Amino acid sequence: MTPPPKQLDFNALFLGPKSENYPFFKEMLGFLMDDHAQWRKDFHPDDKPAFSAREQEDPAFQETILRTRQALAELAGDLQLNSMPWFSPRYLGHMTMDTLMAANLGYMLTILYNPNNCAYEGGPATTALEIEVGRQLAALMGFDPKRAWGHITSGGTVANYEGLWLARNLKSVPRALKEAMPEAVAGLDDWALANVPVRRSLDLLEAAKAAGRFDAVRGRTARGTGLGGWKPGKVLVPQTKHYSWTKAMDVLGIGQDHLVQVRVGEDYRMDMGHLRELVEGLIQAREPILAVVAVVGSTEEGAVDPVHEVVRLRRECEERGASFYIHVDAAYGGYGRALFVGEDGRFMGLPETRKALRERRIDHAESEWPDPEVYEAFKAMSEADSITVDPHKMGYVPYAAGAVAVQDKRTVDLVSYFAAYVFEKKEENPLLLGSYILEGSKAGATVAAVWMAHKVVPLDVSGYGRLIGASIEGADHFYRSLLAAEAFEAGGRRFIVKPLVRPDFNVVDFAFNEAGGNDLDAMNSLNRRLYEAFSYKSGPVYAKDFITSKTSLDYAEYGDAPRAFVRSLGIPDAEWDRVRSVFVLRSCVLTPYLSKNTTYAEYWAGLLAALRAKLAEL
Ligand SMILES: *Cc1c(COP(=O)(O)O)cnc(C)c1O
């Protein structure tokens, strides 16, 4: 008999909704404090203490200590009164859940050393860890770890900025070459200069290096000359984009007018027909395309764009002399790639993935997750130029931990502000992270938290794959309950509920309507009031039975994508045309515990009862 496959017990990963793992956690806290205190003592053990035990008895000393004690007690009270109970399966709101004990302990231990990863000197240990986790994330994205690189950012927003920063500077390389090293791009007209493929631009830069002309060329890229009259081109994003893209266009000087929204379908995935139409139109008009952004796990719906189709489209464009940068915004869904990575690091086939999960007691048999389009999208991420992936979302790591992974580390030279060619030094550790990332001083503790998480939870099907697989299973239970829910009675009225769309990942959006109700304003107001009852802003959180989040799907952002959903709730099309906005409840199911049938059944029964009671009141 073959031994059972390796798998993590996620009961041992978190402190737990009832602090089930408190004894272990506390023991580790004691260990890390003792360990750190001893470290201080061991640094020149013969040095005298700075103050004596006698001095510690001084009334002023006692008074000062008391301040810390009191401030801490005040903070503790404030936090207990005004915090979200993320840890509980009763919380299905934003993209957050309990964080891994390993990550929390790593953070707590490291914060005592207060390392700063801006420069190597500020944190030798954690700078090395950052390079290591950057490489791990790049490998998870399917990039070749020898050619790729990645690093930790404060979040997905900054990671998106960095992706666009690289894209912008890269797009200006051929133009810079034309000025500073014209022989390298001889014969290329303006259109051709604006459409040099990413890889080719980087090869040209390397040639400039070899010719000793690198600094001259780089000085003529957008980073040196600014945009001036130059237009880097359009950035195409799906309507489901995170608003950080709008900010990025502003911050990087490209301008929000150059952000082009691609329609999404009723499944909230980027509509490839529309993308093709837009790309074709831009090519016909000789308007360069700076980048196409695909989203893997949209913020409001968890939708997964067809990355593979975007990659294919670029290939087709390149055959016709047009090219663009591809960034995948997988801030939310990025860690989900672990579902498909076997313990040998290989990206598995679809049946193989299903089997590997089944063997680890995550059975997506009913949902048949993922559908082949979602599978292909995850697979094709390895073809992107850069990817945003947030450890503080599906990595179950505390804030603030985002990350960006880049396919070709030669891009770094385009943004570096110290020695050029940072990766050409013998030691692979770039010593001055701060000189070629957007941020400066940054917490080494965050990096340690990510490193610990990856150490305990492997970035493959046995680790994150199983954990996230369980969260998807929980989301699917929820989706199915909503789908199957019959009209029910509350306070003498009858209500129906519908899920927005079958989840690509683990976000479930849904809305209620009074049976027979045909007024969209009334339906929106009903769901808004439900949201108010099932959300938390301030005051005693103990009074809350269930917590969810919400979103509004408006015509301005989503076009007609929500029309069919609104119709499914019995609202006539004319109402959608009149109101053009639908308010929905939104549940990000990050917890793995709702994959358990018994826990889930209790959850659903409790939620339904609470909803009924509330509906009866409204
Ligand atoms: C959350 C999110 C972001 C922004 O990430 P932060 O860590 O909040 O800065 C960007 N894109 C997507 C798709 C997201 O879900």
The ligand as a Gaussian input file, in Angstrom:
#p B3LYP/6-31G(d) Opt

LIG

0 1
 C       -6.844000      43.716000      -2.551000
 C       -6.551000      43.928000      -3.954000
 C       -5.633000      44.909000      -4.363000
 C       -5.016000      45.884000      -3.411000
 O       -4.236000      45.269000      -2.465000
 P       -3.891000      45.975000      -1.074000
 O       -3.067000      44.936000      -0.432000
 O       -5.185000      46.244000      -0.378000
 O       -3.137000      47.216000      -1.378000
 C       -5.351000      44.996000      -5.712000
 N       -5.929000      44.184000      -6.596000
 C       -6.819000      43.241000      -6.237000
 C       -7.422000      42.354000      -7.278000
 C       -7.169000      43.081000      -4.899000
 O       -8.074000      42.163000      -4.552000

